[in-house]
Amino acid sequence: MSTIETDYQVIGAGACGMAFTDALIEESDADVVMVDCRHRPGGHWNDAYPFVRLHMPSAIYGINSRQLGNDTIEQIGPNAGYYKAATAAKICDYYQRALEDQFLPSGQVRFFGLHDYTGEDAGAHRIIRPRPACPIFEPDRIRIQPVRTGFPHFNAALIGYIEATRGDDADKNRLCPPNPYPNHAYDWISNTCVSMLARVEWSREPDIEAWLEDSRLNIERGAANHMEDPKMQEAVIRLTENTESALINLKRLMAEAQAGAPANA
Ligand SMILES: Cc1cc2nc3c(=O)[nH]c(=O)nc-3n(C[C@H](O)[C@H](O)[C@H](O)COP(=O)(O)OP(=O)(O)OC[C@H]3O[C@@H](n4cnc5c(N)ncnc54)[C@H](O)[C@@H]3O)c2cc1C
C-alpha cells in the first residue's frame, strides 16, 4: 500500500469541501488532497432530480474565485424579477470546471474520485447536526460547520480563509463559533445570536472585513456602495442603534428557550 503525503486531506468535494479548498489555496501554498466517493465534485447535486435548482441566487453560490451564472435577472416564470438560480446540472458543471480549470492546474490540489475515506471521522464534514456544537478547529482536524446561519458554502470559504491566515486554534474558534443547523423554530434565536456575535468579531479584524467585502459568497457585500441612498443610510442607522439591544434580547430569549419557558417577548 502506498502512502500519500499532504498538508490537508479534505473529505468530500461537495459545496463545502470545494469552497474551503478554494479559499485555502487562494491564501496559502498548502497542498490539498480531496477524496470523494462520487466520481466528480458537486456532492449531492450530482444526485438531484433534473428539475432541482438553487433556492438562492447563483450570484452568491459556489466558490469564491469563480462566478456561477451571469448575475442576470429571471425574466419569466415564478421567479421573474429575481436573480437566476442555477439548475443542478449547471452547478455540477461549475464544480467540475473549478476542479479541472483551477484546482488541478494550481498544482496544489489532487482529487481522488470514487474513493471512500474510511477513517474514524468519515463523513464528518457532511451536513450533520452536531449537538452540542463542537469546535470547528481542533489540532489536526477541522470540522466544517455553519457559522453564519443559512450559508454553508460561505462558511466553508470563511473557515478556509481563517485557517490560512491564523495560527492559533483558540483565535480561529473565536472567529468561527459553531452554529448548528436548526431542529426547532426556537433555534432561530440562537442561530441569529451566534451569527450576529460572529459578525461583530469579524468587524474588528480589518483583513476579514476586506475579505468579506471581496467575497462573492457574502450576501452583505457591496452595501457600502449604496451609502448615498437615504434608505440605505436609514437602514444602517437603525441596524447600528439596535444591534446591542437585539443581542441582549436574543440572549434572554435563548436562556428562556433553553429553560423551557415560553419566549414571548
Ligand atoms: C434542492 C436543494 C436546493 C438547495 N439550495 C441551496 C441554496 O440555494 N443555497 C444554499 O446555500 N444551499 C442550498 N442547498 C443546501 C446544499 O445542501 C448545500 O448548499 C451544499 O450543497 C451542501 O454541501 P456539502 O459539501 O455540505 O454536502 P454534500 O453535497 O453532501 O457533499 C458531501 C460530499 O462528501 C462526500 N463524502 C462524504 N463522506 C465521505 C467519505 N467518507 N469518503 C469520501 N467522500 C465522502 C459525498 O460523496 C459528497 O460528495 C440546497 C439543497 C437542496 C437539496
The ligand as a Gaussian input file, in Angstrom:
#p B3LYP/6-31G(d) Opt

LIG

0 1
 C      -32.885000      21.105000      -3.630000
 C      -31.807000      21.771000      -2.833000
 C      -31.570000      23.131000      -3.011000
 C      -30.585000      23.756000      -2.258000
 N      -30.389000      25.087000      -2.465000
 C      -29.431000      25.720000      -1.753000
 C      -29.194000      27.111000      -1.960000
 O      -29.840000      27.770000      -2.753000
 N      -28.231000      27.698000      -1.215000
 C      -27.515000      27.008000      -0.280000
 O      -26.650000      27.592000       0.368000
 N      -27.722000      25.698000      -0.074000
 C      -28.654000      25.039000      -0.786000
 N      -28.884000      23.706000      -0.574000
 C      -28.132000      23.065000       0.505000
 C      -26.948000      22.264000      -0.035000
 O      -27.065000      21.008000       0.582000
 C      -25.655000      22.937000       0.280000
 O      -25.587000      24.175000      -0.426000
 C      -24.422000      22.167000      -0.158000
 O      -24.561000      21.641000      -1.441000
 C      -24.043000      21.089000       0.814000
 O      -22.703000      20.751000       0.520000
 P      -21.843000      19.816000       1.446000
 O      -20.458000      19.833000       0.921000
 O      -22.002000      20.209000       2.871000
 O      -22.506000      18.368000       1.373000
 P      -22.715000      17.315000       0.129000
 O      -23.230000      17.963000      -1.083000
 O      -23.489000      16.214000       0.736000
 O      -21.220000      16.850000      -0.184000
 C      -20.546000      15.971000       0.651000
 C      -19.631000      15.108000      -0.212000
 O      -18.796000      14.328000       0.645000
 C      -18.663000      13.026000       0.126000
 N      -18.346000      12.140000       1.257000
 C      -18.981000      12.055000       2.439000
 N      -18.367000      11.145000       3.231000
 C      -17.325000      10.667000       2.521000
 C      -16.304000       9.699000       2.797000
 N      -16.249000       9.057000       3.951000
 N      -15.401000       9.434000       1.834000
 C      -15.449000      10.075000       0.644000
 N      -16.377000      11.011000       0.330000
 C      -17.298000      11.289000       1.258000
 C      -20.020000      12.744000      -0.517000
 O      -19.865000      11.799000      -1.548000
 C      -20.383000      14.130000      -1.098000
 O      -19.956000      14.245000      -2.434000
 C      -29.836000      23.026000      -1.301000
 C      -30.076000      21.665000      -1.133000
 C      -31.041000      21.033000      -1.886000
 C      -31.272000      19.559000      -1.671000

